[in-house]
Every structure is written in structure tokens, then in C-alpha cells.
Amino acid sequence: MNHRISRLGVGLLAALAFSAVAGTALAAAHPKHEAAKKPPAKAKDLNGWGQVTWGMTHKQILAAYPKAREFEMGNGAHVRYLFGLESVRLGGCAYAVDFEMKKNALRRVTLYGQEASKECGDGVDAQLVKQLGAPAGRQKDAESASAEWKAGHTKITLRRGIGKAVRKVAPVVEYQPK
């Protein structure tokens, strides 16, 4: 009887080894295959941007970002008055940060790229993908491209120029509550 068990044992081991090819449940349990099948990054549950959260007051934002202030952005006829950070470096590129308020509560954060270049647009796109995973959607036409992420309580939209427009249009990243 011992002889019969060892034949069964050998047969069973051979069957297991034969069935453990890539893509099967047994192969996925093997440490060599676990590294290759890393799960995709899950989007974080964001409730704002950086150190601010939706609904914060003007005073709370100043406590989180003491350098926040009112400033003008743009030139000529297209001047905007913003409350935020005049220049922040993200991914090697400069951005102006606008904390948009409604009834003294934070309702949107917009990052305006101050450099129109392919490197800045590609850099912020790659940074968002690394942080949040693949976007929920992408749109593209001849002059511009956009991508959108959903991260818990926050929707993030990246808009940028492409092709010849990449030298004229700096990237814009908008964070707003869903």
C-alpha cells in the first residue's frame, strides 16, 4: 500500500507542476508570479488639496498656508485676482494656487501652470497617475487634452495644450468636491 501512495503522490506532484503555468491560480500564488501581478494603484480618498479641506474658512487656510495672500495673475485685459499661493514648485514646474471661496468656505482649488511646455504638462500628468492611478477619462482634440480623476470626495481635472498649443498653454489642475 505504501508503494501505491507514493505513485499517487508522484502523480499528484507531476499534475500540480504541469498545471502551474503562468496565469493559473497556482502560478499566481508562487512568489515569482506575485511580483509580476502587482495590483493597480487605488486612488486616495482626497477631501481637498494639500493641507486644505473642503469647507475651510479663509482664516483656516491662512493657518495651513501662512504665505497665502491675494495677488493678480495674468497681464493686460486678462487679469484675475486670486487668493492663494503665487508660486509653488510641483514636479519641477511653477504653479500659482487659487483657493476659491464661496460664503467663506473653500469650494475649489485651481493650480495654474506658469510654464507652457510639454515637460510640465507630461510631468503633472505622470505625477497625478502615480498618486491617483489611471484617470477615469481622457479627452483630446487638435489643440488641447484633458484627464479626470475621482478620488473619494474630490474630482481632479487636468487641462493642457498639445501639439503646437503646448508652447502656448500651461497646464491647469482643478480640485473640487464631488
Residue, then its C-alpha position, 0 to 999 in steps of 0.5 A: m500500500n505504501h508503494r501505491i501512495s507514493r505513485l499517487g503522490v508522484g502523480l499528484l506532484a507531476a499534475l500540480a507542476f504541469s498545471a502551474v503555468a503562468g496565469t493559473a491560480l497556482a502560478a499566481a500564488h508562487p512568489k515569482h508570479e506575485a511580483a509580476k501581478k502587482p495590483p493597480a494603484k487605488a486612488k486616495d480618498l482626497n477631501g481637498w488639496g494639500q493641507v486644505t479641506w473642503g469647507m475651510t474658512h479663509k482664516q483656516i487656510l491662512a493657518a495651513y498656508p501662512k504665505a497665502r495672500e491675494f495677488e493678480m495673475g495674468n497681464g493686460a485685459h486678462v487679469r484675475y485676482l486670486f487668493g492663494l499661493e503665487s508660486v509653488r514648485l510641483g514636479g519641477c514646474a511653477y504653479a500659482v494656487d487659487f483657493e476659491m471661496k464661496k460664503n467663506a468656505l473653500r469650494r475649489v482649488t485651481l493650480y495654474g501652470q506658469e510654464a507652457s511646455k510639454e515637460c510640465g504638462d507630461g510631468v503633472d500628468a505622470q505625477l497625478v497617475k502615480q498618486l491617483g492611478a489611471p484617470a477615469g477619462r481622457q479627452k483630446d482634440a487638435e489643440s488641447a487634452s484633458a484627464e479626470w480623476k475621482a478620488g473619494h470626495t474630490k474630482i481632479t481635472l487636468r487641462r493642457g495644450i498639445g501639439k503646437a498649443v503646448r508652447k502656448v498653454a500651461p497646464v491647469v489642475e482643478y480640485q473640487p468636491k464631488 
